[in-house]
Amino acid sequence: MIRNLPEKTGKSLDQWIALLNGQSLDKHGDILRWLKTEHGMTHGFANLVSIKFREGDQPPAVDLVAAQYAGPKAALRPIHDALMDAVTGFGGDVELAPKKTYVSLRRAKQFGIVQASTRTRVDIGINLKGAEPTKRLEAAGSFNAMVSHRVRVASVDEVDDELIGWLRAAYEGAGK
């Protein structure tokens, strides 16, 4: 979408961000409205530009992960770190995209998420459409609509070959 911005909207992402810097808009909805009404931008492109503009106001990604594992969830950080070590070993095209409450695991598209859901558990969401749920590899249900399955992990010992195998399969599927 970023590559298509100049052709579809007449300006590059940097030009749109520079234009937004001249406005006194900081809320996502206000930015969307302005881009759509004042510049005739479609919702998809307006959403992209707003997100990229507002990312400049976010703390660095490292801080997002640190915040997820601060305080009562600090004991869960070794689980997160073990997962990141394993996933980044899948290939040079793995992108870790920290958000406020989880880390998105991406290749050409998202293949999983890692979220410290409670004080005692990290939930790993995995995109394995078509895989039959098991006792451990649950259907995602209401956990997160962006993934098909969930694995609940309470200790670093549970970051095992089976879990890494499911994540690798999702990674491989995300490259298609």
N, C-alpha and C positions, 0 to 999 in steps of 0.2 A: 504494500500500500504506500509506503514511503516513497518508493521509486516512481509510483504513478501520480503522486501529488502534483508535480509541475504540469503534467499533461492534463489531468482532470480538474485542477483548481487554478492553474495559472501561476502558482508560487511553490517554491520548495518548502520543506519543513522548516529550515532555518529562516526563511523569509516570513513564514506564518508566525513563528515564535518571536521574531523581531517585531512584527506587527502587534502581537499580543502584549509584548513588553511595554508598548506605548499606551496600553489600556489599563484601567484600574479594575480588572477582573481577576478574581482568584478562585471562585467556586466553579466546579465542573459544569454545573447546569447553566450558569451565566455565560461561560465561555462557549458552550454548545449553542445556546440561543443566539449569541452575537455572531458566531461564524455562519450559522444557518440563515439568519435573517438579514444580516448586513452584507454577507458575501455569497449567499446562495449555495453554501457547501452542503453536501449530503451528510446524513447523520454519521455514517461510518467514518468518513474523512474528518468530520468535526470532532468526533470522539477520539480518534487517533491524535490529532493535533492537540486537543485539550490534555490528554494523558501525557504526551511528550512534553508539553509546556509545563505542566504541573510537576513532572518528575524533577525538574530543576529545583523545586522547593523541598524535595524529600531529602532525608538524611542519607548518607552513603549506605549501600547495600549491606555492608558489614554491620552497621548499626541496627538495621532491621532484624538481622538474624540474632544479634546480641540481645535485642529487646524481646524476641520471642522466647529466649531461654534465660531470662533474668528472673531474679527472685525465686518464687517457689518452684519454677520449672527448670532451675539451673542444673539439677541432677540429670535432666534428660539430654543435655548437650552432647554427651558422648555418643548417644544413639544417632543424633543428627550428624555428627562428624563422621561416624563410621559409614553411614549411608552416603554422605557426600564423597568420601574416599572411594567407595565402591562404584558409584555412578559415574564419577569423572574418569574412571578407568575404562569405561565403555568405548570412548573415542573422543577425539579432539573437537567434535561438533556438539558436545553436551553443553547446554547453557543452563546455568543455575540462576533463576530469576526470583530473588527474595521479594516478598510482598509483606504487608503489615503482619499477617497472621500465619503465613506459610511460605514455603519455598517451592516455586514451580520448577519442574524438571522438564527441559525442552530439548528437542532436536529440530527437525523441520516443523514439528508441532509438539504440543505438550504431551508427555507420556506419563507424567506422575506428579504428585505433590507430597511434601513432607510437612506435617503440621503437629506442633505440640498442643494436643487437644485438651489434655487435663494435666494436673500436677504429676501424674504417675504414668502417662501414656503418650506416645507419639503415634499418630495415625499416618499411614502411608497410603495415599490414593494412587491407583495404578490404572492406566488405560489398557485393558485387555479384553476388548469387546469380543464376545463369543466364547470366552473361557467360562467353564462351569464353576460356580462358586464351590468352595470347600469349607470345612470348619474354620480354617485359618484365613483363606482368601475369600472374604465375604463379598457379596454384592454391595456396591456402595450405598444403595438406598438413598436416604436423605442426607448422608454425610457430605457429599459434594457432587453437583451435577456435572462437573468437568472430568470426572473419572468414572470408570465402570466398576472398580473393585476397591476394597479397603483391607489393609492388614494392620492390626493393632499390635504395637510393640511396646513392651514395658521394661525391657532391659537390652543392653548392647549384645548379649548372647543371642537374642532373637534376630539380629541382623546376620542371618545365616545364608547358606547356599541356596536354599529354597526361595527366600525372599529376593535375593539378588538375581536369581534366575527369572522370577516374574518381572522384575524391573528391567532386566536385559531384554526379555521378550517384548516388553512395551516399548523400549528404546528402539529395537530393531523395527517394530511396526510403525514407529513414528517417522522413520526415514523414507517411507514409501510415498 
